[in-house]
């Protein structure tokens, strides 16, 4: 009898798992995206007094890179939250003239949609979030993905942002 139950379970489990609707997956990815948005908004709130376009990139809703497009320069900040979502660290990484071609292109809002893009695959890989806010606080290019790279933003920009976060983590390890 036990063997029949085990065999029945083996054959029925994949059918049950496959029966999970596409809508459920979309709802879960949207829910994860909204959690990422809430943490990003918490971080962006730190820069509310700055009237400029802001780019935010995060990994796993804990490590954030905020780039502010001042009129003549870019300011880059690294922000880290703890597991409970509280501010752990904020650091000005760099401030430089607007000669960075990748960032000049990144802040061209014509390259982005105003839709909120979420990863429909529901993969459990490092979660990433990206958004640009203009001076009015309107969102562009907003996405929350669970994959390696963003598909709707420039590859060079995606690589640049990920490398900056990695460099901050690497810098932290060498200090310890």
C-alpha positions, 0 to 999 in steps of 0.5 A: 500500500505504501509503495502505491502511495509513493508511486501515485505521489511521484506521478501526481506531483509534477502534474500538480506543480505544472498546474500552477497558473501563469497568473500566480507566477506573475503575481509573485514576481510583482509582489517581489518587485513591489518589495524591492520598490519599497526598499528603493524608495526608502533609500531614495528618500535620503536624497529627497532634498536633491532636485536632480535625476537619480539612478538607483541600482540594487542587488538583493535589496541590501546593496544600493548604488545611487547616481545623481545627475547634477548639472555639471557632474555625477555623484555616486553613493553606495548605500547598504541596508541590514537584513531588517531593512535599516540603514547600515552604511552610506558612503559617497564613492565618487563625484566626477565631471560628466565625461562618463559616456555610459552614464550620459547615455543612462540618463537619457530618459528616451531609452526607457519605458515608464512601465514596471517590468518584473521577471516572469520566470520566478527564478531564485537567483540574485534579485536586482532592481533598477530605476531612474527618477527624473527631477519630478520623481517620475519613474523610468526603466523601472524593473525588478529581475531575478536573473543575471542581467537586465534585458531592457537596459544597455549591457554596458550600463548593467555591467558598470552598475554591477561592477561598482557594487562588486567593487564596494563589496571587495573594498569592504573585504580588504578593509576587514 
